[in-house]
Amino acid sequence: MTEQDDQEQREIWNALGIRTDIPHPARVYDYMLGGKDNFAADRETAERSLQLVPEMLDSSRGNRDFLVRAVAFLRDQGIRQFLDIGTGLPTSPNTHETAQEGHPDARVVYVDNDPVVFLHAEALMAENATTSVVRADLRDVDEVLAKAGELLDFSKPVGLMFVAVLHCIEDEDEAARIAARYLDALAPGSYVILSHSTDEFAPERTHQASAEAKQRGAIWIPRGKDAILRMFSGRELVDPGLVLVSYWRPPGGVAVPNADRAWAYGGVAAV
């Protein structure tokens, strides 16, 4: 994207009331995945984070691949409803593409508070009657569930997804409470997919990156495995449990060569 293109895009978004001078996790993630729906503030935050923690690039890609494998697993278990909390920008293959592969009747609701995400997703979903998007803060649980309930039937099993989003909640106990409230709304037979950045492998570097991101206006709080496990609220995880995302049921049982550099834990639990 040229400087002129970037300026024109900022003017368009600013006219819609969208802040482009403050980084947003969805757009930072988009940049790390090679997307173009990001602004200078997002790119600066991403590049500085990558200077401190270059493994974040592997983590971003590992998270995306984990999402696809986990959604496919739920689809193969018969789940036909998905609530994707903190979806981020549409990156293919995404939840609805994987869930609806062979099952076009599968219903998917995306939730994100970034207006850029919402506008992109809304345009994408205009052609898909079984997929919708809710613009809301994940902390507004009742609002999210009410709006998602316009498409999803919560009396039946749902695949709840927290992929690379709860580390955007600064307070650890609040993140766990939020997850628990969503889990309590699910019917028996549901599942939860969850991944979260970890600080276990390079605490000093990840904490510095976290602190600098906060100074720029973005929240990213990597945590230890035990803290992440608590976010499942005691639900029983399916094999292989809570592991680094690239080790969760890799294709053919063989993880990618850089699996140890994807510093995020992921797991799937039955509800």
N, C-alpha and C positions, 0 to 999 in steps of 0.2 A: 504494500500500500504506500503510495507516494505521500509526501507531506501535505500536498494540496488535497488529495483524496481524504486524508485523515481530518483535515480542517473542515472540509465539506460535511463529512460524516458527523463530526462533533457539533456543528451548527444545527444539523437536522435533529439530533438527539436532544440538544440543549433546548431547542424550540418546543420539544415535547416534555420538557421538565426533567430530563434525565441527566444526572450528574456524571460528567465524563472525567472530572478532575480527581475523583476518588476511586481507587481500585475496587473491583468487586470480585469475589472468589470465582464466580462463574466465568467471568471474562479472563481472569488470570489463568484459569484452567483451560479455557479455550485457546489462549495463546500457547500454552505448553503443549497442547495437542496439535498445534499447527494451524489453528483456525484464524479467521480474519475479523471476527466480531469482537474486537477489543480496542482499547484506546491507549494513549501514551502512558497514562498513570498505571494501567494494568500491565503494560509491557515493562515499564520500569520496575515495578514491584516483582514481576516474574523474573526478570534478569538478575536483580539483586539477590533474590532468594536462590536462584540457581548458582550464583557465585559462591554463596555460603554452603548450599546443599545441592550439588549437581544431581544427587540421587532423586530429587523431586521430579525430574523429567521421567525417570523410570517409574516412579510412583504414580504419576499421572497416567501414563500408558498402562501400567499394571492394573490400576483401578478401573479403567475403561474396559479392559479385557475381562477382568473379574465380573463386572456388571453383566456383560454379555453371557458369560458362562453361567452365572447364578440365575439370571432370568430364564435362560434355556432350561436349567434344571427344574425350576418351578413350573415352567410350561409343561415339561415332560411329566411332572407330578400331577398334572390336571388343573393347575391354577389358571383361571381365565380372567382374573381381575388384578390390576396392579396399581398401587399408589406410590409414585416416585417422588419422594420429598427432596427438594433442593436439586432438581434435575440438571441445572446448568443449561448451556446452549445446546441446541440440537446437533449432535455429533453422530454420524452414522458409523456402525449400526447402533441404534438407540433402543430404549426399552420397548417401545411399541413395535418396532420392526422385528425384534427377536420374539416378543410375546405372540405376535400375530403370524409368525411364520408357520404355515400349515393350519392356523386357527384364526382366520380373519375376524371372528366374532369376539376375540379377546378384547377386553376393555382396559384402557390405560388412562390414568389421570396424572399429569405432571404438575408439580407445585414448585414455584420459585418466586422470590420477592424482587428480582431484578427486572425492571421494565423492558430492558433490551431482550432478555430471555423470553419474557411474556410475549412481546410483539413477534419475535421470530417463531416461537412455538405456536402462537395463535394462527399465523399465516399458514404454517405447515399443517396444522390440525383442521383447517377449513375444508380440506379434502378428505378427511377421515372422521366418519361419524362415530366411531368407537373409541376415539381418543380425544381428550380435552385437556385444557391447561387452566390452572388456578393461580392467580397472582395473589400471594399472601406470604406472610412471615410464618415459618414453620412453628414458631413459638405460639402462634394463635391457633391452638389445636382445634378448638371447637369450630372456628370459622373454616379451617381447612377441611375438617370432616364433613361439615354441612355442605360445603360447595362440592366436594368430591362425591358426596352421596347423591348428587343429581345424576351421576352416571354409574357409580358403583353401588352394589347392594351389599351393605356391611353385615347382613344376616348370613351371607355366604363367604367362603374362604377368599382372602385377599393376600396378594404378595406385597408386603410393605417394604419400602426401600429407603435406606439411609446410606447412600453410597457417597463417601467423601464429603459429608455435610456436617456431621455433628462436631467435627473439629473446628467448625466456624462458630460454635457456641463457647463463650469464654469460660463460663463456670462449669466445672465438671459435674457437679451434682445436678445443676439445671439440665444439662444435656441428657443425663440419665433419666431425670423425671419426665422430660419431654418425650423421650422414646417410650417410657412406660405408659404414658397416657395414650399414645397411639396404639400400643400393643393391647391395652385394655379394651379398645374399641373393636378388636378383631374377633371374628367367629372362629370356633374350633376348626382345625384343618388349614388355617392360614400359616403363612411363613413370614419371616423377616430377613431381609438381606441387609447387612451392615458392613461398612468398611470405614477405617479411620486411620489417619496418619499417626505414626509412632515416633517417640523421641529416644527410643532405647539404644539406638546404634551410634548416635553422635549427639549426645545431649547438649553440649556447648554450642555446636553449630546450629542445631535445629532451634534451640531456645533463642539464639541471636537472630535467626531469620524470623522467628515468630515475633520477637520484640520490634524488629524493624518494620515488619509488615503492619503491626499495630500503629506505629508512628505514622504510617502512610494512610491509615484509615481502614485497613483490612485485618480481619481476625482469622488467625490460623493457629490452633493450639494442638500440637502433637502430644500424644499421651502414651502411657505405658499399657502393656497388654492387659493387666488386671483391671485397670480403669475402663478399658474398652469392653472387656468381657461383661462388666456390670451393666452396660447399656442394653444387654439382651434381657435384663430383668429376670434372670434365672431360667429362661427358656432353654430347652435341650437342643444343642447344636448337632447338625448332621455331620457326618464324616466329611472332611478331616478335622472338624472343629474350627477353632480360631487360629488362623495361620497367616503368614505373609500372603498378600493377595495373589501373587503369581504361583503360589503353591496350592491354591484352592482348585482342585480337580482340573489340572491343566490337560490340554488335549493329548490323548495317548498316554497320560500319566507322566509326561516328561515336561518339567518346567523350562521356561525360556532361559538362555544362558545368563541373563542379567537379573534373574529372579531375586537374588539376595539384595539387589539395589532398590527394589520396590519397597520402600519403607512405609508400608501401611498394612494393618491387619484386617482380614476380612473373614466373614463367616455367614452361615445361613442357619437359622433356628426354626424349629417347628413351634407353632403357637397352639 
